[in-house]
């Protein structure tokens, strides 16, 4: 056939766009190794059911393998790497655990607190002392009423709740 007599048609219009693909699975790390060994690699290969659609993802802090050439697809130092097992082959995704960041700056100076103030001293601390404090102290969570005593003569050393035991020569708030 003589090529000089061939005729070619006109190029057609561009077709429409295809539909969107399905949303992929979220990224998930299945195992974290502080230190990984050749035995860990072999265990995963022999015991973890993975497929190219269902990868077993591993992150590694320290590569402690005695033979870094095996398996051949992981023939590098894997310190701080993420790797994936697809049931047949290991895939090295590279460094995934970054270096520790530097220290943050020093925070500002806080507000100066109030001076410590003892609101009352009791030579003898008893149930009537507790009643007077509960009725007259006007204590709040911001303005704590503070007392001390020489002798704790309460009959029940567990009342009021929160002040248990002998409080002689101690500070109570």
MODELLER restraints for C-alpha pairs under 7 A, 6 or more apart:
rsr = mdl.restraints
at = mdl.atoms
rsr.add(forms.Gaussian(group=physical.xy_distance, feature=features.Distance(at['CA:29:A'], at['CA:57:A']), mean=4.98, stdev=0.5))
rsr.add(forms.Gaussian(group=physical.xy_distance, feature=features.Distance(at['CA:29:A'], at['CA:58:A']), mean=5.90, stdev=0.5))
rsr.add(forms.Gaussian(group=physical.xy_distance, feature=features.Distance(at['CA:30:A'], at['CA:56:A']), mean=5.99, stdev=0.5))
rsr.add(forms.Gaussian(group=physical.xy_distance, feature=features.Distance(at['CA:30:A'], at['CA:57:A']), mean=5.24, stdev=0.5))
rsr.add(forms.Gaussian(group=physical.xy_distance, feature=features.Distance(at['CA:30:A'], at['CA:58:A']), mean=5.96, stdev=0.5))
rsr.add(forms.Gaussian(group=physical.xy_distance, feature=features.Distance(at['CA:31:A'], at['CA:57:A']), mean=6.61, stdev=0.5))
rsr.add(forms.Gaussian(group=physical.xy_distance, feature=features.Distance(at['CA:31:A'], at['CA:58:A']), mean=4.83, stdev=0.5))
rsr.add(forms.Gaussian(group=physical.xy_distance, feature=features.Distance(at['CA:31:A'], at['CA:59:A']), mean=6.52, stdev=0.5))
rsr.add(forms.Gaussian(group=physical.xy_distance, feature=features.Distance(at['CA:32:A'], at['CA:58:A']), mean=5.69, stdev=0.5))
rsr.add(forms.Gaussian(group=physical.xy_distance, feature=features.Distance(at['CA:32:A'], at['CA:59:A']), mean=4.89, stdev=0.5))
rsr.add(forms.Gaussian(group=physical.xy_distance, feature=features.Distance(at['CA:32:A'], at['CA:60:A']), mean=6.02, stdev=0.5))
rsr.add(forms.Gaussian(group=physical.xy_distance, feature=features.Distance(at['CA:33:A'], at['CA:59:A']), mean=6.21, stdev=0.5))
rsr.add(forms.Gaussian(group=physical.xy_distance, feature=features.Distance(at['CA:33:A'], at['CA:60:A']), mean=4.83, stdev=0.5))
rsr.add(forms.Gaussian(group=physical.xy_distance, feature=features.Distance(at['CA:33:A'], at['CA:61:A']), mean=6.29, stdev=0.5))
rsr.add(forms.Gaussian(group=physical.xy_distance, feature=features.Distance(at['CA:34:A'], at['CA:60:A']), mean=6.05, stdev=0.5))
rsr.add(forms.Gaussian(group=physical.xy_distance, feature=features.Distance(at['CA:34:A'], at['CA:61:A']), mean=4.95, stdev=0.5))
rsr.add(forms.Gaussian(group=physical.xy_distance, feature=features.Distance(at['CA:34:A'], at['CA:62:A']), mean=5.98, stdev=0.5))
rsr.add(forms.Gaussian(group=physical.xy_distance, feature=features.Distance(at['CA:35:A'], at['CA:60:A']), mean=6.54, stdev=0.5))
rsr.add(forms.Gaussian(group=physical.xy_distance, feature=features.Distance(at['CA:35:A'], at['CA:61:A']), mean=6.04, stdev=0.5))
rsr.add(forms.Gaussian(group=physical.xy_distance, feature=features.Distance(at['CA:35:A'], at['CA:62:A']), mean=4.57, stdev=0.5))
rsr.add(forms.Gaussian(group=physical.xy_distance, feature=features.Distance(at['CA:35:A'], at['CA:63:A']), mean=5.85, stdev=0.5))
rsr.add(forms.Gaussian(group=physical.xy_distance, feature=features.Distance(at['CA:35:A'], at['CA:64:A']), mean=5.81, stdev=0.5))
rsr.add(forms.Gaussian(group=physical.xy_distance, feature=features.Distance(at['CA:36:A'], at['CA:60:A']), mean=6.62, stdev=0.5))
rsr.add(forms.Gaussian(group=physical.xy_distance, feature=features.Distance(at['CA:36:A'], at['CA:62:A']), mean=6.48, stdev=0.5))
rsr.add(forms.Gaussian(group=physical.xy_distance, feature=features.Distance(at['CA:36:A'], at['CA:63:A']), mean=5.35, stdev=0.5))
rsr.add(forms.Gaussian(group=physical.xy_distance, feature=features.Distance(at['CA:36:A'], at['CA:64:A']), mean=5.36, stdev=0.5))
rsr.add(forms.Gaussian(group=physical.xy_distance, feature=features.Distance(at['CA:36:A'], at['CA:65:A']), mean=6.43, stdev=0.5))
rsr.add(forms.Gaussian(group=physical.xy_distance, feature=features.Distance(at['CA:37:A'], at['CA:63:A']), mean=6.91, stdev=0.5))
rsr.add(forms.Gaussian(group=physical.xy_distance, feature=features.Distance(at['CA:37:A'], at['CA:64:A']), mean=5.13, stdev=0.5))
rsr.add(forms.Gaussian(group=physical.xy_distance, feature=features.Distance(at['CA:37:A'], at['CA:65:A']), mean=4.26, stdev=0.5))
rsr.add(forms.Gaussian(group=physical.xy_distance, feature=features.Distance(at['CA:38:A'], at['CA:65:A']), mean=5.02, stdev=0.5))
rsr.add(forms.Gaussian(group=physical.xy_distance, feature=features.Distance(at['CA:38:A'], at['CA:66:A']), mean=6.82, stdev=0.5))
rsr.add(forms.Gaussian(group=physical.xy_distance, feature=features.Distance(at['CA:45:A'], at['CA:87:A']), mean=6.98, stdev=0.5))
rsr.add(forms.Gaussian(group=physical.xy_distance, feature=features.Distance(at['CA:49:A'], at['CA:87:A']), mean=6.48, stdev=0.5))
rsr.add(forms.Gaussian(group=physical.xy_distance, feature=features.Distance(at['CA:50:A'], at['CA:56:A']), mean=6.01, stdev=0.5))
rsr.add(forms.Gaussian(group=physical.xy_distance, feature=features.Distance(at['CA:50:A'], at['CA:85:A']), mean=6.67, stdev=0.5))
rsr.add(forms.Gaussian(group=physical.xy_distance, feature=features.Distance(at['CA:50:A'], at['CA:86:A']), mean=5.10, stdev=0.5))
rsr.add(forms.Gaussian(group=physical.xy_distance, feature=features.Distance(at['CA:50:A'], at['CA:87:A']), mean=4.52, stdev=0.5))
rsr.add(forms.Gaussian(group=physical.xy_distance, feature=features.Distance(at['CA:51:A'], at['CA:86:A']), mean=4.63, stdev=0.5))
rsr.add(forms.Gaussian(group=physical.xy_distance, feature=features.Distance(at['CA:51:A'], at['CA:87:A']), mean=5.04, stdev=0.5))
rsr.add(forms.Gaussian(group=physical.xy_distance, feature=features.Distance(at['CA:52:A'], at['CA:86:A']), mean=4.80, stdev=0.5))
rsr.add(forms.Gaussian(group=physical.xy_distance, feature=features.Distance(at['CA:54:A'], at['CA:86:A']), mean=6.97, stdev=0.5))
rsr.add(forms.Gaussian(group=physical.xy_distance, feature=features.Distance(at['CA:55:A'], at['CA:84:A']), mean=6.01, stdev=0.5))
rsr.add(forms.Gaussian(group=physical.xy_distance, feature=features.Distance(at['CA:55:A'], at['CA:85:A']), mean=5.71, stdev=0.5))
rsr.add(forms.Gaussian(group=physical.xy_distance, feature=features.Distance(at['CA:55:A'], at['CA:86:A']), mean=4.93, stdev=0.5))
rsr.add(forms.Gaussian(group=physical.xy_distance, feature=features.Distance(at['CA:56:A'], at['CA:84:A']), mean=5.40, stdev=0.5))
rsr.add(forms.Gaussian(group=physical.xy_distance, feature=features.Distance(at['CA:56:A'], at['CA:85:A']), mean=5.10, stdev=0.5))
rsr.add(forms.Gaussian(group=physical.xy_distance, feature=features.Distance(at['CA:56:A'], at['CA:86:A']), mean=6.59, stdev=0.5))
rsr.add(forms.Gaussian(group=physical.xy_distance, feature=features.Distance(at['CA:57:A'], at['CA:83:A']), mean=5.87, stdev=0.5))
rsr.add(forms.Gaussian(group=physical.xy_distance, feature=features.Distance(at['CA:57:A'], at['CA:84:A']), mean=4.37, stdev=0.5))
rsr.add(forms.Gaussian(group=physical.xy_distance, feature=features.Distance(at['CA:57:A'], at['CA:85:A']), mean=6.59, stdev=0.5))
rsr.add(forms.Gaussian(group=physical.xy_distance, feature=features.Distance(at['CA:58:A'], at['CA:82:A']), mean=5.61, stdev=0.5))
rsr.add(forms.Gaussian(group=physical.xy_distance, feature=features.Distance(at['CA:58:A'], at['CA:83:A']), mean=5.29, stdev=0.5))
rsr.add(forms.Gaussian(group=physical.xy_distance, feature=features.Distance(at['CA:58:A'], at['CA:84:A']), mean=6.05, stdev=0.5))
rsr.add(forms.Gaussian(group=physical.xy_distance, feature=features.Distance(at['CA:59:A'], at['CA:80:A']), mean=6.99, stdev=0.5))
rsr.add(forms.Gaussian(group=physical.xy_distance, feature=features.Distance(at['CA:59:A'], at['CA:81:A']), mean=5.85, stdev=0.5))
rsr.add(forms.Gaussian(group=physical.xy_distance, feature=features.Distance(at['CA:59:A'], at['CA:82:A']), mean=4.33, stdev=0.5))
rsr.add(forms.Gaussian(group=physical.xy_distance, feature=features.Distance(at['CA:59:A'], at['CA:83:A']), mean=6.39, stdev=0.5))
rsr.add(forms.Gaussian(group=physical.xy_distance, feature=features.Distance(at['CA:60:A'], at['CA:78:A']), mean=6.86, stdev=0.5))
rsr.add(forms.Gaussian(group=physical.xy_distance, feature=features.Distance(at['CA:60:A'], at['CA:79:A']), mean=6.15, stdev=0.5))
rsr.add(forms.Gaussian(group=physical.xy_distance, feature=features.Distance(at['CA:60:A'], at['CA:80:A']), mean=5.17, stdev=0.5))
rsr.add(forms.Gaussian(group=physical.xy_distance, feature=features.Distance(at['CA:60:A'], at['CA:81:A']), mean=5.48, stdev=0.5))
rsr.add(forms.Gaussian(group=physical.xy_distance, feature=features.Distance(at['CA:60:A'], at['CA:82:A']), mean=6.33, stdev=0.5))
rsr.add(forms.Gaussian(group=physical.xy_distance, feature=features.Distance(at['CA:61:A'], at['CA:79:A']), mean=5.32, stdev=0.5))
rsr.add(forms.Gaussian(group=physical.xy_distance, feature=features.Distance(at['CA:61:A'], at['CA:80:A']), mean=4.44, stdev=0.5))
rsr.add(forms.Gaussian(group=physical.xy_distance, feature=features.Distance(at['CA:62:A'], at['CA:79:A']), mean=4.60, stdev=0.5))
rsr.add(forms.Gaussian(group=physical.xy_distance, feature=features.Distance(at['CA:62:A'], at['CA:80:A']), mean=6.48, stdev=0.5))
rsr.add(forms.Gaussian(group=physical.xy_distance, feature=features.Distance(at['CA:63:A'], at['CA:77:A']), mean=6.29, stdev=0.5))
rsr.add(forms.Gaussian(group=physical.xy_distance, feature=features.Distance(at['CA:63:A'], at['CA:78:A']), mean=5.15, stdev=0.5))
rsr.add(forms.Gaussian(group=physical.xy_distance, feature=features.Distance(at['CA:63:A'], at['CA:79:A']), mean=4.92, stdev=0.5))
rsr.add(forms.Gaussian(group=physical.xy_distance, feature=features.Distance(at['CA:68:A'], at['CA:75:A']), mean=5.35, stdev=0.5))
rsr.add(forms.Gaussian(group=physical.xy_distance, feature=features.Distance(at['CA:68:A'], at['CA:76:A']), mean=5.98, stdev=0.5))
rsr.add(forms.Gaussian(group=physical.xy_distance, feature=features.Distance(at['CA:68:A'], at['CA:77:A']), mean=6.57, stdev=0.5))
rsr.add(forms.Gaussian(group=physical.xy_distance, feature=features.Distance(at['CA:69:A'], at['CA:75:A']), mean=4.10, stdev=0.5))
rsr.add(forms.Gaussian(group=physical.xy_distance, feature=features.Distance(at['CA:69:A'], at['CA:76:A']), mean=6.82, stdev=0.5))
rsr.add(forms.Gaussian(group=physical.xy_distance, feature=features.Distance(at['CA:73:A'], at['CA:90:A']), mean=5.92, stdev=0.5))
rsr.add(forms.Gaussian(group=physical.xy_distance, feature=features.Distance(at['CA:73:A'], at['CA:91:A']), mean=6.70, stdev=0.5))
rsr.add(forms.Gaussian(group=physical.xy_distance, feature=features.Distance(at['CA:74:A'], at['CA:90:A']), mean=6.80, stdev=0.5))
rsr.add(forms.Gaussian(group=physical.xy_distance, feature=features.Distance(at['CA:74:A'], at['CA:92:A']), mean=6.44, stdev=0.5))
rsr.add(forms.Gaussian(group=physical.xy_distance, feature=features.Distance(at['CA:80:A'], at['CA:95:A']), mean=5.44, stdev=0.5))
rsr.add(forms.Gaussian(group=physical.xy_distance, feature=features.Distance(at['CA:80:A'], at['CA:96:A']), mean=5.98, stdev=0.5))
rsr.add(forms.Gaussian(group=physical.xy_distance, feature=features.Distance(at['CA:80:A'], at['CA:97:A']), mean=4.89, stdev=0.5))
rsr.add(forms.Gaussian(group=physical.xy_distance, feature=features.Distance(at['CA:81:A'], at['CA:93:A']), mean=6.85, stdev=0.5))
rsr.add(forms.Gaussian(group=physical.xy_distance, feature=features.Distance(at['CA:81:A'], at['CA:94:A']), mean=5.04, stdev=0.5))
rsr.add(forms.Gaussian(group=physical.xy_distance, feature=features.Distance(at['CA:81:A'], at['CA:95:A']), mean=4.16, stdev=0.5))
rsr.add(forms.Gaussian(group=physical.xy_distance, feature=features.Distance(at['CA:81:A'], at['CA:96:A']), mean=5.17, stdev=0.5))
rsr.add(forms.Gaussian(group=physical.xy_distance, feature=features.Distance(at['CA:81:A'], at['CA:97:A']), mean=6.58, stdev=0.5))
rsr.add(forms.Gaussian(group=physical.xy_distance, feature=features.Distance(at['CA:82:A'], at['CA:92:A']), mean=6.40, stdev=0.5))
rsr.add(forms.Gaussian(group=physical.xy_distance, feature=features.Distance(at['CA:82:A'], at['CA:93:A']), mean=5.35, stdev=0.5))
rsr.add(forms.Gaussian(group=physical.xy_distance, feature=features.Distance(at['CA:82:A'], at['CA:94:A']), mean=5.90, stdev=0.5))
rsr.add(forms.Gaussian(group=physical.xy_distance, feature=features.Distance(at['CA:82:A'], at['CA:95:A']), mean=6.35, stdev=0.5))
rsr.add(forms.Gaussian(group=physical.xy_distance, feature=features.Distance(at['CA:82:A'], at['CA:96:A']), mean=5.62, stdev=0.5))
rsr.add(forms.Gaussian(group=physical.xy_distance, feature=features.Distance(at['CA:83:A'], at['CA:90:A']), mean=6.83, stdev=0.5))
rsr.add(forms.Gaussian(group=physical.xy_distance, feature=features.Distance(at['CA:83:A'], at['CA:91:A']), mean=5.54, stdev=0.5))
rsr.add(forms.Gaussian(group=physical.xy_distance, feature=features.Distance(at['CA:83:A'], at['CA:92:A']), mean=4.52, stdev=0.5))
rsr.add(forms.Gaussian(group=physical.xy_distance, feature=features.Distance(at['CA:83:A'], at['CA:93:A']), mean=5.48, stdev=0.5))
rsr.add(forms.Gaussian(group=physical.xy_distance, feature=features.Distance(at['CA:84:A'], at['CA:90:A']), mean=5.64, stdev=0.5))
rsr.add(forms.Gaussian(group=physical.xy_distance, feature=features.Distance(at['CA:84:A'], at['CA:91:A']), mean=5.10, stdev=0.5))
rsr.add(forms.Gaussian(group=physical.xy_distance, feature=features.Distance(at['CA:84:A'], at['CA:92:A']), mean=6.62, stdev=0.5))
rsr.add(forms.Gaussian(group=physical.xy_distance, feature=features.Distance(at['CA:85:A'], at['CA:91:A']), mean=6.48, stdev=0.5))
rsr.add(forms.Gaussian(group=physical.xy_distance, feature=features.Distance(at['CA:118:A'], at['CA:146:A']), mean=5.24, stdev=0.5))
rsr.add(forms.Gaussian(group=physical.xy_distance, feature=features.Distance(at['CA:118:A'], at['CA:147:A']), mean=5.83, stdev=0.5))
rsr.add(forms.Gaussian(group=physical.xy_distance, feature=features.Distance(at['CA:119:A'], at['CA:145:A']), mean=6.10, stdev=0.5))
rsr.add(forms.Gaussian(group=physical.xy_distance, feature=features.Distance(at['CA:119:A'], at['CA:146:A']), mean=5.22, stdev=0.5))
rsr.add(forms.Gaussian(group=physical.xy_distance, feature=features.Distance(at['CA:119:A'], at['CA:147:A']), mean=5.72, stdev=0.5))
rsr.add(forms.Gaussian(group=physical.xy_distance, feature=features.Distance(at['CA:120:A'], at['CA:146:A']), mean=6.76, stdev=0.5))
rsr.add(forms.Gaussian(group=physical.xy_distance, feature=features.Distance(at['CA:120:A'], at['CA:147:A']), mean=4.80, stdev=0.5))
rsr.add(forms.Gaussian(group=physical.xy_distance, feature=features.Distance(at['CA:120:A'], at['CA:148:A']), mean=6.74, stdev=0.5))
rsr.add(forms.Gaussian(group=physical.xy_distance, feature=features.Distance(at['CA:121:A'], at['CA:147:A']), mean=5.65, stdev=0.5))
rsr.add(forms.Gaussian(group=physical.xy_distance, feature=features.Distance(at['CA:121:A'], at['CA:148:A']), mean=5.12, stdev=0.5))
rsr.add(forms.Gaussian(group=physical.xy_distance, feature=features.Distance(at['CA:121:A'], at['CA:149:A']), mean=5.59, stdev=0.5))
rsr.add(forms.Gaussian(group=physical.xy_distance, feature=features.Distance(at['CA:122:A'], at['CA:148:A']), mean=6.30, stdev=0.5))
rsr.add(forms.Gaussian(group=physical.xy_distance, feature=features.Distance(at['CA:122:A'], at['CA:149:A']), mean=4.46, stdev=0.5))
rsr.add(forms.Gaussian(group=physical.xy_distance, feature=features.Distance(at['CA:122:A'], at['CA:150:A']), mean=6.51, stdev=0.5))
rsr.add(forms.Gaussian(group=physical.xy_distance, feature=features.Distance(at['CA:123:A'], at['CA:149:A']), mean=5.34, stdev=0.5))
rsr.add(forms.Gaussian(group=physical.xy_distance, feature=features.Distance(at['CA:123:A'], at['CA:150:A']), mean=4.81, stdev=0.5))
rsr.add(forms.Gaussian(group=physical.xy_distance, feature=features.Distance(at['CA:123:A'], at['CA:151:A']), mean=6.04, stdev=0.5))
rsr.add(forms.Gaussian(group=physical.xy_distance, feature=features.Distance(at['CA:124:A'], at['CA:149:A']), mean=6.24, stdev=0.5))
rsr.add(forms.Gaussian(group=physical.xy_distance, feature=features.Distance(at['CA:124:A'], at['CA:150:A']), mean=6.19, stdev=0.5))
rsr.add(forms.Gaussian(group=physical.xy_distance, feature=features.Distance(at['CA:124:A'], at['CA:151:A']), mean=4.87, stdev=0.5))
rsr.add(forms.Gaussian(group=physical.xy_distance, feature=features.Distance(at['CA:124:A'], at['CA:152:A']), mean=6.01, stdev=0.5))
rsr.add(forms.Gaussian(group=physical.xy_distance, feature=features.Distance(at['CA:124:A'], at['CA:153:A']), mean=6.44, stdev=0.5))
rsr.add(forms.Gaussian(group=physical.xy_distance, feature=features.Distance(at['CA:125:A'], at['CA:149:A']), mean=5.90, stdev=0.5))
rsr.add(forms.Gaussian(group=physical.xy_distance, feature=features.Distance(at['CA:125:A'], at['CA:151:A']), mean=6.09, stdev=0.5))
rsr.add(forms.Gaussian(group=physical.xy_distance, feature=features.Distance(at['CA:125:A'], at['CA:152:A']), mean=4.79, stdev=0.5))
rsr.add(forms.Gaussian(group=physical.xy_distance, feature=features.Distance(at['CA:125:A'], at['CA:153:A']), mean=5.73, stdev=0.5))
rsr.add(forms.Gaussian(group=physical.xy_distance, feature=features.Distance(at['CA:125:A'], at['CA:154:A']), mean=6.75, stdev=0.5))
rsr.add(forms.Gaussian(group=physical.xy_distance, feature=features.Distance(at['CA:126:A'], at['CA:152:A']), mean=6.39, stdev=0.5))
rsr.add(forms.Gaussian(group=physical.xy_distance, feature=features.Distance(at['CA:126:A'], at['CA:153:A']), mean=5.18, stdev=0.5))
rsr.add(forms.Gaussian(group=physical.xy_distance, feature=features.Distance(at['CA:126:A'], at['CA:154:A']), mean=4.45, stdev=0.5))
rsr.add(forms.Gaussian(group=physical.xy_distance, feature=features.Distance(at['CA:127:A'], at['CA:154:A']), mean=5.85, stdev=0.5))
rsr.add(forms.Gaussian(group=physical.xy_distance, feature=features.Distance(at['CA:137:A'], at['CA:145:A']), mean=6.60, stdev=0.5))
rsr.add(forms.Gaussian(group=physical.xy_distance, feature=features.Distance(at['CA:139:A'], at['CA:145:A']), mean=5.36, stdev=0.5))
rsr.add(forms.Gaussian(group=physical.xy_distance, feature=features.Distance(at['CA:144:A'], at['CA:173:A']), mean=6.33, stdev=0.5))
rsr.add(forms.Gaussian(group=physical.xy_distance, feature=features.Distance(at['CA:145:A'], at['CA:173:A']), mean=5.66, stdev=0.5))
rsr.add(forms.Gaussian(group=physical.xy_distance, feature=features.Distance(at['CA:146:A'], at['CA:171:A']), mean=6.94, stdev=0.5))
rsr.add(forms.Gaussian(group=physical.xy_distance, feature=features.Distance(at['CA:146:A'], at['CA:172:A']), mean=5.70, stdev=0.5))
rsr.add(forms.Gaussian(group=physical.xy_distance, feature=features.Distance(at['CA:146:A'], at['CA:173:A']), mean=4.45, stdev=0.5))
rsr.add(forms.Gaussian(group=physical.xy_distance, feature=features.Distance(at['CA:147:A'], at['CA:171:A']), mean=5.85, stdev=0.5))
rsr.add(forms.Gaussian(group=physical.xy_distance, feature=features.Distance(at['CA:147:A'], at['CA:172:A']), mean=5.29, stdev=0.5))
rsr.add(forms.Gaussian(group=physical.xy_distance, feature=features.Distance(at['CA:147:A'], at['CA:173:A']), mean=6.46, stdev=0.5))
rsr.add(forms.Gaussian(group=physical.xy_distance, feature=features.Distance(at['CA:148:A'], at['CA:169:A']), mean=6.40, stdev=0.5))
rsr.add(forms.Gaussian(group=physical.xy_distance, feature=features.Distance(at['CA:148:A'], at['CA:170:A']), mean=5.69, stdev=0.5))
rsr.add(forms.Gaussian(group=physical.xy_distance, feature=features.Distance(at['CA:148:A'], at['CA:171:A']), mean=4.67, stdev=0.5))
rsr.add(forms.Gaussian(group=physical.xy_distance, feature=features.Distance(at['CA:148:A'], at['CA:172:A']), mean=5.98, stdev=0.5))
rsr.add(forms.Gaussian(group=physical.xy_distance, feature=features.Distance(at['CA:149:A'], at['CA:168:A']), mean=5.67, stdev=0.5))
rsr.add(forms.Gaussian(group=physical.xy_distance, feature=features.Distance(at['CA:149:A'], at['CA:169:A']), mean=5.45, stdev=0.5))
rsr.add(forms.Gaussian(group=physical.xy_distance, feature=features.Distance(at['CA:149:A'], at['CA:170:A']), mean=6.75, stdev=0.5))
rsr.add(forms.Gaussian(group=physical.xy_distance, feature=features.Distance(at['CA:150:A'], at['CA:168:A']), mean=5.21, stdev=0.5))
rsr.add(forms.Gaussian(group=physical.xy_distance, feature=features.Distance(at['CA:150:A'], at['CA:169:A']), mean=4.95, stdev=0.5))
rsr.add(forms.Gaussian(group=physical.xy_distance, feature=features.Distance(at['CA:151:A'], at['CA:168:A']), mean=4.69, stdev=0.5))
rsr.add(forms.Gaussian(group=physical.xy_distance, feature=features.Distance(at['CA:151:A'], at['CA:169:A']), mean=6.94, stdev=0.5))
rsr.add(forms.Gaussian(group=physical.xy_distance, feature=features.Distance(at['CA:152:A'], at['CA:166:A']), mean=6.09, stdev=0.5))
rsr.add(forms.Gaussian(group=physical.xy_distance, feature=features.Distance(at['CA:152:A'], at['CA:167:A']), mean=5.63, stdev=0.5))
rsr.add(forms.Gaussian(group=physical.xy_distance, feature=features.Distance(at['CA:152:A'], at['CA:168:A']), mean=4.85, stdev=0.5))
rsr.add(forms.Gaussian(group=physical.xy_distance, feature=features.Distance(at['CA:157:A'], at['CA:164:A']), mean=5.37, stdev=0.5))
rsr.add(forms.Gaussian(group=physical.xy_distance, feature=features.Distance(at['CA:157:A'], at['CA:165:A']), mean=5.10, stdev=0.5))
rsr.add(forms.Gaussian(group=physical.xy_distance, feature=features.Distance(at['CA:157:A'], at['CA:166:A']), mean=6.28, stdev=0.5))
rsr.add(forms.Gaussian(group=physical.xy_distance, feature=features.Distance(at['CA:158:A'], at['CA:164:A']), mean=4.23, stdev=0.5))
rsr.add(forms.Gaussian(group=physical.xy_distance, feature=features.Distance(at['CA:158:A'], at['CA:165:A']), mean=6.30, stdev=0.5))
